[in-house]
């Protein structure tokens, strides 16, 4: 199926958000908003996200990519962004899909998150939505700790990391930013991430939960199983799957997981 991609900027409070809309040549079978992961994981994942967007568009889905505030080619610096800014950007993306695809407003609406993007996507948006989660992070506190540990690892060789984690947490709690792995992390973003949980909200719908592993005998972790059960208990139709492939969001070189893209298209169909 022939598809097209439209690049444009959305206005947001005097700023701009870079967007890329992948639209099929026929009326879309669904509308999808991609919510990218945190910090450097976003850059490592760009290639995979782009290939998946094209594959979904070829399968008849309209997919919107947006660089959140302070990320990529959108306005502001990373250190200026807050968790509430990013929530507002997700809402802006949903409204953009309504405006850009007025003839498809009855098509199912999906939020597709990767890693910490799943924490951002999981909320009550005041309308029915389905979810596609790639390697979801279930707890924002753990996500923040993993990010802060990047600085601990960088300082370890010099033996200067003693007490560094507590020092960074103290700075953030006091409203001051910290510098980690080339990113200035502001307190409003850090504290918002820390309080986020992958909990069900809004009208129950579908949830496609896809995790990656290079092991043949891989199984869901107990944390994933507990989180999935909470969504199921809330009425969501959850289908978890483990797919063979590398953790492309964190590898030193850009890597791909073609099986994840194929399984995603199959799941969305």
Short mmCIF file of the C-alpha atoms (twelve columns), coordinates in Angstrom:
data_MODEL
# 
_entry.id   MODEL 
# 
loop_
_atom_site.group_PDB 
_atom_site.id 
_atom_site.type_symbol 
_atom_site.label_atom_id 
_atom_site.label_alt_id 
_atom_site.label_comp_id 
_atom_site.label_asym_id 
_atom_site.label_seq_id 
_atom_site.Cartn_x 
_atom_site.Cartn_y 
_atom_site.Cartn_z 
_atom_site.pdbx_PDB_model_num 
ATOM 1   C CA . UNK A 1   0.000   0.000   0.000  1 
ATOM 2   C CA . UNK A 2   1.393   3.407   -0.949 1 
ATOM 3   C CA . UNK A 3   1.800   5.798   1.991  1 
ATOM 4   C CA . UNK A 4   2.922   9.367   2.506  1 
ATOM 5   C CA . UNK A 5   4.617   11.231  5.348  1 
ATOM 6   C CA . UNK A 6   3.880   14.860  6.194  1 
ATOM 7   C CA . UNK A 7   6.353   16.862  8.296  1 
ATOM 8   C CA . UNK A 8   5.046   19.941  10.114 1 
ATOM 9   C CA . UNK A 9   5.183   21.945  13.340 1 
ATOM 10  C CA . UNK A 10  2.345   22.306  15.825 1 
ATOM 11  C CA . UNK A 11  1.984   25.516  17.821 1 
ATOM 12  C CA . UNK A 12  2.042   25.070  21.596 1 
ATOM 13  C CA . UNK A 13  1.904   28.184  23.765 1 
ATOM 14  C CA . UNK A 14  4.137   30.230  21.499 1 
ATOM 15  C CA . UNK A 15  6.464   27.270  20.920 1 
ATOM 16  C CA . UNK A 16  6.589   24.543  18.293 1 
ATOM 17  C CA . UNK A 17  6.446   20.750  18.321 1 
ATOM 18  C CA . UNK A 18  7.927   18.832  15.423 1 
ATOM 19  C CA . UNK A 19  5.490   16.266  14.027 1 
ATOM 20  C CA . UNK A 20  5.612   13.585  11.362 1 
ATOM 21  C CA . UNK A 21  2.334   12.084  10.203 1 
ATOM 22  C CA . UNK A 22  2.454   8.774   8.332  1 
ATOM 23  C CA . UNK A 23  -0.872  8.387   6.545  1 
ATOM 24  C CA . UNK A 24  -2.095  5.525   4.343  1 
ATOM 25  C CA . UNK A 25  -3.489  6.221   0.887  1 
ATOM 26  C CA . UNK A 26  -6.884  4.868   1.969  1 
ATOM 27  C CA . UNK A 27  -9.123  5.810   4.925  1 
ATOM 28  C CA . UNK A 28  -7.163  4.707   8.025  1 
ATOM 29  C CA . UNK A 29  -8.289  1.653   9.947  1 
ATOM 30  C CA . UNK A 30  -6.988  3.294   13.141 1 
ATOM 31  C CA . UNK A 31  -5.215  6.426   14.400 1 
ATOM 32  C CA . UNK A 32  -2.005  6.042   16.409 1 
ATOM 33  C CA . UNK A 33  0.037   8.513   18.474 1 
ATOM 34  C CA . UNK A 34  3.622   7.450   19.211 1 
ATOM 35  C CA . UNK A 35  5.004   8.553   22.606 1 
ATOM 36  C CA . UNK A 36  8.787   8.312   22.541 1 
ATOM 37  C CA . UNK A 37  11.050  7.176   25.409 1 
ATOM 38  C CA . UNK A 38  13.193  9.227   27.786 1 
ATOM 39  C CA . UNK A 39  16.387  11.150  26.963 1 
ATOM 40  C CA . UNK A 40  19.014  9.214   24.962 1 
ATOM 41  C CA . UNK A 41  16.698  6.215   24.575 1 
ATOM 42  C CA . UNK A 42  14.673  8.393   22.214 1 
ATOM 43  C CA . UNK A 43  17.670  8.889   19.904 1 
ATOM 44  C CA . UNK A 44  18.640  5.215   19.961 1 
ATOM 45  C CA . UNK A 45  15.044  4.293   19.067 1 
ATOM 46  C CA . UNK A 46  14.444  6.730   16.197 1 
ATOM 47  C CA . UNK A 47  15.278  4.256   13.447 1 
ATOM 48  C CA . UNK A 48  13.066  1.526   14.889 1 
ATOM 49  C CA . UNK A 49  10.208  3.961   15.435 1 
ATOM 50  C CA . UNK A 50  10.445  5.275   11.881 1 
ATOM 51  C CA . UNK A 51  10.420  1.779   10.373 1 
ATOM 52  C CA . UNK A 52  7.481   0.745   12.541 1 
ATOM 53  C CA . UNK A 53  5.538   3.887   11.580 1 
ATOM 54  C CA . UNK A 54  6.019   3.127   7.901  1 
ATOM 55  C CA . UNK A 55  5.022   -0.499  8.352  1 
ATOM 56  C CA . UNK A 56  1.874   0.484   10.239 1 
ATOM 57  C CA . UNK A 57  0.977   3.065   7.599  1 
ATOM 58  C CA . UNK A 58  1.447   0.461   4.870  1 
ATOM 59  C CA . UNK A 59  -0.946  -1.765  6.826  1 
ATOM 60  C CA . UNK A 60  -3.566  1.016   6.806  1 
ATOM 61  C CA . UNK A 61  -2.935  2.847   10.097 1 
ATOM 62  C CA . UNK A 62  -2.303  6.593   10.429 1 
ATOM 63  C CA . UNK A 63  0.600   7.250   12.824 1 
ATOM 64  C CA . UNK A 64  1.680   10.579  14.327 1 
ATOM 65  C CA . UNK A 65  5.182   11.032  15.721 1 
ATOM 66  C CA . UNK A 66  5.847   14.095  17.884 1 
ATOM 67  C CA . UNK A 67  9.003   15.371  19.551 1 
ATOM 68  C CA . UNK A 68  7.923   16.351  23.060 1 
ATOM 69  C CA . UNK A 69  8.890   19.715  24.558 1 
ATOM 70  C CA . UNK A 70  12.664  20.004  24.900 1 
ATOM 71  C CA . UNK A 71  13.271  16.889  22.781 1 
ATOM 72  C CA . UNK A 72  14.563  16.508  19.241 1 
ATOM 73  C CA . UNK A 73  13.620  19.444  17.031 1 
ATOM 74  C CA . UNK A 74  10.819  20.790  19.218 1 
ATOM 75  C CA . UNK A 75  11.092  24.064  21.119 1 
ATOM 76  C CA . UNK A 76  12.857  24.566  24.468 1 
ATOM 77  C CA . UNK A 77  15.737  22.716  26.101 1 
ATOM 78  C CA . UNK A 78  15.383  19.329  27.770 1 
ATOM 79  C CA . UNK A 79  16.085  20.918  31.139 1 
ATOM 80  C CA . UNK A 80  13.127  23.288  30.713 1 
ATOM 81  C CA . UNK A 81  10.543  20.545  30.205 1 
ATOM 82  C CA . UNK A 82  8.210   19.210  32.887 1 
ATOM 83  C CA . UNK A 83  6.107   16.056  33.117 1 
ATOM 84  C CA . UNK A 84  2.969   18.183  32.849 1 
ATOM 85  C CA . UNK A 85  4.383   19.768  29.657 1 
ATOM 86  C CA . UNK A 86  4.726   16.328  28.173 1 
ATOM 87  C CA . UNK A 87  1.209   15.329  29.241 1 
ATOM 88  C CA . UNK A 88  -0.053  18.461  27.494 1 
ATOM 89  C CA . UNK A 89  1.909   17.491  24.378 1 
ATOM 90  C CA . UNK A 90  0.263   14.060  24.306 1 
ATOM 91  C CA . UNK A 91  -3.141  15.738  24.477 1 
ATOM 92  C CA . UNK A 92  -2.019  18.101  21.702 1 
ATOM 93  C CA . UNK A 93  -1.062  15.093  19.588 1 
ATOM 94  C CA . UNK A 94  -4.469  13.496  20.078 1 
ATOM 95  C CA . UNK A 95  -6.149  16.736  19.051 1 
ATOM 96  C CA . UNK A 96  -3.861  16.911  16.019 1 
ATOM 97  C CA . UNK A 97  -5.025  13.472  14.868 1 
ATOM 98  C CA . UNK A 98  -8.626  14.698  15.135 1 
ATOM 99  C CA . UNK A 99  -7.850  17.815  13.111 1 
ATOM 100 C CA . UNK A 100 -5.652  16.206  10.463 1 
ATOM 101 C CA . UNK A 101 -7.909  13.182  9.933  1 
ATOM 102 C CA . UNK A 102 -11.455 14.572  10.274 1 
ATOM 103 C CA . UNK A 103 -12.939 11.792  8.165  1 
ATOM 104 C CA . UNK A 104 -11.463 9.132   10.467 1 
ATOM 105 C CA . UNK A 105 -12.647 10.333  13.878 1 
ATOM 106 C CA . UNK A 106 -14.610 7.094   14.298 1 
ATOM 107 C CA . UNK A 107 -11.506 4.962   13.685 1 
ATOM 108 C CA . UNK A 108 -10.016 3.384   16.851 1 
ATOM 109 C CA . UNK A 109 -7.504  5.582   18.654 1 
ATOM 110 C CA . UNK A 110 -4.245  4.107   19.941 1 
ATOM 111 C CA . UNK A 111 -1.464  5.430   22.144 1 
ATOM 112 C CA . UNK A 112 1.813   3.653   21.403 1 
ATOM 113 C CA . UNK A 113 4.478   4.076   24.055 1 
ATOM 114 C CA . UNK A 114 8.067   2.875   24.276 1 
ATOM 115 C CA . UNK A 115 9.702   2.400   27.683 1 
ATOM 116 C CA . UNK A 116 9.005   5.520   29.810 1 
ATOM 117 C CA . UNK A 117 6.716   6.712   27.016 1 
ATOM 118 C CA . UNK A 118 4.252   4.095   28.284 1 
ATOM 119 C CA . UNK A 119 4.163   5.828   31.688 1 
ATOM 120 C CA . UNK A 120 3.354   9.091   29.954 1 
ATOM 121 C CA . UNK A 121 0.680   7.550   27.739 1 
ATOM 122 C CA . UNK A 122 -1.176  5.713   30.508 1 
ATOM 123 C CA . UNK A 123 -3.780  8.231   31.709 1 
ATOM 124 C CA . UNK A 124 -7.442  9.129   31.411 1 
ATOM 125 C CA . UNK A 125 -7.627  11.194  28.214 1 
ATOM 126 C CA . UNK A 126 -11.373 11.744  28.404 1 
ATOM 127 C CA . UNK A 127 -12.044 9.470   25.454 1 
ATOM 128 C CA . UNK A 128 -11.715 5.765   24.629 1 
ATOM 129 C CA . UNK A 129 -8.164  4.771   23.707 1 
ATOM 130 C CA . UNK A 130 -6.296  1.528   23.146 1 
ATOM 131 C CA . UNK A 131 -2.648  1.016   24.058 1 
ATOM 132 C CA . UNK A 132 0.379   -0.472  22.362 1 
ATOM 133 C CA . UNK A 133 3.260   -0.815  24.826 1 
ATOM 134 C CA . UNK A 134 6.808   -1.620  23.739 1 
ATOM 135 C CA . UNK A 135 8.986   -2.799  26.661 1 
ATOM 136 C CA . UNK A 136 6.948   -0.758  29.130 1 
ATOM 137 C CA . UNK A 137 8.477   0.649   32.295 1 
ATOM 138 C CA . UNK A 138 5.982   0.027   35.085 1 
ATOM 139 C CA . UNK A 139 7.311   2.436   37.696 1 
ATOM 140 C CA . UNK A 140 8.566   5.993   37.239 1 
ATOM 141 C CA . UNK A 141 10.660  5.877   40.393 1 
ATOM 142 C CA . UNK A 142 12.692  3.007   38.969 1 
ATOM 143 C CA . UNK A 143 12.923  4.776   35.606 1 
ATOM 144 C CA . UNK A 144 14.407  7.851   37.296 1 
ATOM 145 C CA . UNK A 145 16.875  5.752   39.280 1 
ATOM 146 C CA . UNK A 146 18.061  3.993   36.123 1 
ATOM 147 C CA . UNK A 147 18.655  7.343   34.456 1 
ATOM 148 C CA . UNK A 148 20.529  8.798   37.433 1 
ATOM 149 C CA . UNK A 149 22.731  5.701   37.560 1 
ATOM 150 C CA . UNK A 150 24.195  6.754   34.218 1 
ATOM 151 C CA . UNK A 151 26.049  9.485   36.090 1 
ATOM 152 C CA . UNK A 152 27.142  7.031   38.770 1 
ATOM 153 C CA . UNK A 153 28.652  4.799   36.104 1 
ATOM 154 C CA . UNK A 154 30.457  7.736   34.507 1 
ATOM 155 C CA . UNK A 155 31.947  8.796   37.840 1 
ATOM 156 C CA . UNK A 156 32.855  5.306   38.997 1 
ATOM 157 C CA . UNK A 157 36.206  5.207   37.193 1 
ATOM 158 C CA . UNK A 158 37.360  8.266   39.114 1 
ATOM 159 C CA . UNK A 159 36.077  6.925   42.408 1 
ATOM 160 C CA . UNK A 160 33.981  10.042  42.958 1 
ATOM 161 C CA . UNK A 161 30.516  8.492   42.980 1 
ATOM 162 C CA . UNK A 162 30.239  7.948   46.727 1 
ATOM 163 C CA . UNK A 163 26.974  9.459   47.918 1 
ATOM 164 C CA . UNK A 164 26.302  10.848  44.458 1 
ATOM 165 C CA . UNK A 165 22.838  9.281   44.086 1 
ATOM 166 C CA . UNK A 166 21.612  10.845  47.332 1 
ATOM 167 C CA . UNK A 167 23.201  14.140  46.378 1 
ATOM 168 C CA . UNK A 168 21.347  14.210  43.043 1 
ATOM 169 C CA . UNK A 169 18.056  13.297  44.712 1 
ATOM 170 C CA . UNK A 170 18.574  16.056  47.266 1 
ATOM 171 C CA . UNK A 171 19.217  18.603  44.511 1 
ATOM 172 C CA . UNK A 172 16.083  17.571  42.631 1 
ATOM 173 C CA . UNK A 173 13.956  17.585  45.783 1 
ATOM 174 C CA . UNK A 174 15.140  21.152  46.397 1 
ATOM 175 C CA . UNK A 175 14.004  22.146  42.901 1 
ATOM 176 C CA . UNK A 176 17.481  22.319  41.385 1 
ATOM 177 C CA . UNK A 177 18.506  20.578  38.132 1 
ATOM 178 C CA . UNK A 178 21.196  17.927  37.784 1 
ATOM 179 C CA . UNK A 179 23.349  17.054  34.773 1 
ATOM 180 C CA . UNK A 180 23.299  13.405  33.690 1 
ATOM 181 C CA . UNK A 181 24.889  11.894  30.576 1 
ATOM 182 C CA . UNK A 182 24.784  15.164  28.654 1 
ATOM 183 C CA . UNK A 183 21.233  16.044  29.724 1 
ATOM 184 C CA . UNK A 184 20.211  18.721  32.186 1 
ATOM 185 C CA . UNK A 185 17.342  17.179  34.130 1 
ATOM 186 C CA . UNK A 186 15.003  19.684  35.742 1 
ATOM 187 C CA . UNK A 187 13.173  18.959  38.990 1 
ATOM 188 C CA . UNK A 188 9.639   19.305  37.502 1 
ATOM 189 C CA . UNK A 189 10.393  16.571  34.958 1 
ATOM 190 C CA . UNK A 190 12.278  14.328  37.394 1 
ATOM 191 C CA . UNK A 191 9.649   14.511  40.126 1 
ATOM 192 C CA . UNK A 192 6.810   13.993  37.661 1 
ATOM 193 C CA . UNK A 193 8.520   10.926  36.241 1 
ATOM 194 C CA . UNK A 194 9.256   9.613   39.724 1 
ATOM 195 C CA . UNK A 195 5.578   9.697   40.703 1 
ATOM 196 C CA . UNK A 196 4.320   8.040   37.497 1 
ATOM 197 C CA . UNK A 197 2.955   4.493   37.567 1 
ATOM 198 C CA . UNK A 198 1.735   2.260   34.769 1 
ATOM 199 C CA . UNK A 199 -1.778  1.996   36.154 1 
ATOM 200 C CA . UNK A 200 -5.059  1.563   34.239 1 
ATOM 201 C CA . UNK A 201 -7.189  4.654   33.801 1 
ATOM 202 C CA . UNK A 202 -10.114 5.713   31.673 1 
ATOM 203 C CA . UNK A 203 -12.523 3.538   29.707 1 
ATOM 204 C CA . UNK A 204 -11.197 -0.036  29.353 1 
ATOM 205 C CA . UNK A 205 -10.119 -1.079  25.874 1 
ATOM 206 C CA . UNK A 206 -7.333  -3.119  24.278 1 
ATOM 207 C CA . UNK A 207 -3.715  -3.300  25.428 1 
ATOM 208 C CA . UNK A 208 -1.046  -4.957  23.295 1 
ATOM 209 C CA . UNK A 209 1.983   -5.520  25.558 1 
ATOM 210 C CA . UNK A 210 5.195   -6.426  23.666 1 
ATOM 211 C CA . UNK A 211 8.533   -7.136  25.315 1 
ATOM 212 C CA . UNK A 212 11.854  -8.039  23.696 1 
ATOM 213 C CA . UNK A 213 14.377  -10.698 24.664 1 
ATOM 214 C CA . UNK A 214 17.274  -12.478 22.987 1 
ATOM 215 C CA . UNK A 215 16.551  -15.634 25.023 1 
ATOM 216 C CA . UNK A 216 14.494  -18.459 23.589 1 
ATOM 217 C CA . UNK A 217 13.019  -19.304 27.003 1 
ATOM 218 C CA . UNK A 218 12.223  -15.727 28.063 1 
ATOM 219 C CA . UNK A 219 9.201   -15.131 30.274 1 
ATOM 220 C CA . UNK A 220 7.483   -12.068 31.656 1 
ATOM 221 C CA . UNK A 221 8.921   -10.732 34.911 1 
ATOM 222 C CA . UNK A 222 6.793   -10.906 38.067 1 
ATOM 223 C CA . UNK A 223 6.476   -7.105  37.953 1 
ATOM 224 C CA . UNK A 224 5.121   -7.244  34.399 1 
ATOM 225 C CA . UNK A 225 2.709   -10.013 35.340 1 
ATOM 226 C CA . UNK A 226 1.429   -8.052  38.355 1 
ATOM 227 C CA . UNK A 227 0.940   -4.928  36.269 1 
ATOM 228 C CA . UNK A 228 -0.850  -6.823  33.511 1 
ATOM 229 C CA . UNK A 229 -3.172  -8.418  36.072 1 
ATOM 230 C CA . UNK A 230 -4.063  -4.970  37.438 1 
ATOM 231 C CA . UNK A 231 -5.056  -3.858  33.929 1 
ATOM 232 C CA . UNK A 232 -7.040  -7.038  33.358 1 
ATOM 233 C CA . UNK A 233 -8.814  -6.639  36.695 1 
ATOM 234 C CA . UNK A 234 -9.775  -3.113  35.593 1 
ATOM 235 C CA . UNK A 235 -11.492 -4.555  32.507 1 
ATOM 236 C CA . UNK A 236 -8.765  -4.143  29.886 1 
ATOM 237 C CA . UNK A 237 -8.255  -6.828  27.224 1 
ATOM 238 C CA . UNK A 238 -4.497  -7.371  27.570 1 
ATOM 239 C CA . UNK A 239 -2.435  -9.527  25.228 1 
ATOM 240 C CA . UNK A 240 1.198   -9.853  26.388 1 
ATOM 241 C CA . UNK A 241 3.840   -11.233 24.025 1 
ATOM 242 C CA . UNK A 242 7.607   -11.723 24.127 1 
ATOM 243 C CA . UNK A 243 9.418   -11.144 20.829 1 
ATOM 244 C CA . UNK A 244 12.944  -12.100 19.840 1 
ATOM 245 C CA . UNK A 245 15.237  -9.105  19.439 1 
ATOM 246 C CA . UNK A 246 17.810  -6.785  21.040 1 
ATOM 247 C CA . UNK A 247 17.136  -3.932  23.457 1 
ATOM 248 C CA . UNK A 248 17.677  -1.362  20.693 1 
ATOM 249 C CA . UNK A 249 16.917  1.625   22.982 1 
ATOM 250 C CA . UNK A 250 20.112  1.080   24.956 1 
ATOM 251 C CA . UNK A 251 22.620  -0.617  22.621 1 
ATOM 252 C CA . UNK A 252 25.873  1.207   21.858 1 
ATOM 253 C CA . UNK A 253 25.202  0.971   18.108 1 
ATOM 254 C CA . UNK A 254 21.867  1.503   16.374 1 
ATOM 255 C CA . UNK A 255 20.183  -1.897  16.226 1 
ATOM 256 C CA . UNK A 256 16.883  -3.124  14.844 1 
ATOM 257 C CA . UNK A 257 14.295  -5.680  15.920 1 
ATOM 258 C CA . UNK A 258 12.378  -6.583  12.727 1 
ATOM 259 C CA . UNK A 259 10.337  -9.249  14.518 1 
ATOM 260 C CA . UNK A 260 8.942   -6.587  16.857 1 
ATOM 261 C CA . UNK A 261 7.712   -4.522  13.916 1 
ATOM 262 C CA . UNK A 262 6.108   -7.547  12.274 1 
ATOM 263 C CA . UNK A 263 4.430   -8.593  15.521 1 
ATOM 264 C CA . UNK A 264 3.207   -5.032  16.081 1 
ATOM 265 C CA . UNK A 265 1.525   -4.881  12.685 1 
ATOM 266 C CA . UNK A 266 -0.026  -8.274  13.347 1 
ATOM 267 C CA . UNK A 267 -1.253  -7.213  16.790 1 
ATOM 268 C CA . UNK A 268 -2.792  -3.996  15.485 1 
ATOM 269 C CA . UNK A 269 -4.609  -5.916  12.791 1 
# 
